[in-house]
Amino acid sequence: MIIEERAYARAGLLGNPSDGYFGKTISISVKNFGAHVLLYESPELRIEPGPQDLCDYANIASLVEQIRLHGYYGGDRLIKAAMKKFYEYCEEKRMPLQRKNCTIRYHSTIPRQVGLAGSSAIITATMKALMRFFEIDIPREMLPTVILNAEREELGINAGLQDRVIQVYEGCVYMDFNREVMESTGHGIYERIEPDLLSNLYIAYKTELGKVSGHALSDICVRYEQGDPFVIDTLKEIAGLAAEGKEAIEEGDLPRLNALINRNFDLRSSIMNISESNMTLVQTARRCGASAKFAGSGGSIIGFYDDDEMLTRLIVELKKINARVIKPFVS
């Protein structure tokens, strides 16, 4: 039996990065891009290398080109972390695994290191495949937490639950990471929002390699843990934007949504350094008349445009700074 699973790219619509700090977010799955995992039974446990895991090059120029395209981090480490956390979860819950092995291979079309959650997508797809292969049920609301633990505890990636929740639930989801609920249950409060309530959304991302998100968020994490009142208050305000955004979506209030999206980015800019490249991405979109904020940790933006004329303007102007514009497929 061949098992195939997918997990899609993610874009944070409102509230990020408050998800890592007991905040609130709204996120969408972006089915234009995804991670695909294929798994089948085999005599030995084997992880087949993906394109960025290969270590054979024509020459040093080829090696450098691969690093520029994919960075230094391959996908096999993500699969190993997922398998370890899956095993430990089953061990902790006293759910014995069947005595069988598998071969697992993966492929991803998610642009790397531009804040569209490519790493967590590989882990999510792997977890879903392992659950089917070993016939293990991890409750849907707990699965994002298990996935996050693989990244945080095994790989040292500084991240919140948002990416993993939307990649498990898909569509458009409002997430409340209430501290009391999180500490008592291990998960937040997740509510689906009908994606057809969202219209004229665009995403733009840099076509060149960006930065690893865990490093981009580390400064905020340190200041938060040190009790910096400005950071704490700003993150609370950012979380509040997601709650307001839920109302705006349900009421079909596009002007209010645009204002909330722009405010989200402006608040984030007040507590973290924004690179010149990322700032140019946002400013270019806003000069076209669209709203704009980070879709993740940087390298991609999300917002609304008014009409086809504005969308065309976005495509033309953002192409000048090596950014591609897409209309996200959300379902």
Sequence and secondary structure as in RCSB ss.txt:
>XXXX:A:sequence
MIIEERAYARAGLLGNPSDGYFGKTISISVKNFGAHVLLYESPELRIEPGPQDLCDYANIASLVEQIRLHGYYGG
DRLIKAAMKKFYEYCEEKRMPLQRKNCTIRYHSTIPRQVGLAGSSAIITATMKALMRFFEIDIPREMLPTVILNA
EREELGINAGLQDRVIQVYEGCVYMDFNREVMESTGHGIYERIEPDLLSNLYIAYKTELGKVSGHALSDICVRYE
QGDPFVIDTLKEIAGLAAEGKEAIEEGDLPRLNALINRNFDLRSSIMNISESNMTLVQTARRCGASAKFAGSGGS
IIGFYDDDEMLTRLIVELKKINARVIKPFVS
>XXXX:A:secstr
 EEEEEEEEEEEEESTTGGGGT EEEEEEEEEEEEEEEEEEESS EE   GGG    SSHHHHHHHHHHH S  S
HHHHHHHHHHHHHHHHHTT    S EEEEEEEE S TTSSS HHHHHHHHHHHHHHHHHT    TTTHHHHHHHI
IIIIH     SHHHHHHHH SEEEEE  HHHHHHHSS EEEEE GGG  SEEEEEESS    HHHHTHHHHHHHH
TT HHHHHHHHHHHHHHHHHHHHHHHT HHHHHHHHHHHHHHHHHHS   HHHHHHHHHHHHTT   EESSSSSE
EEEE SSHHHHHHHHHHHHTTTEEEE     
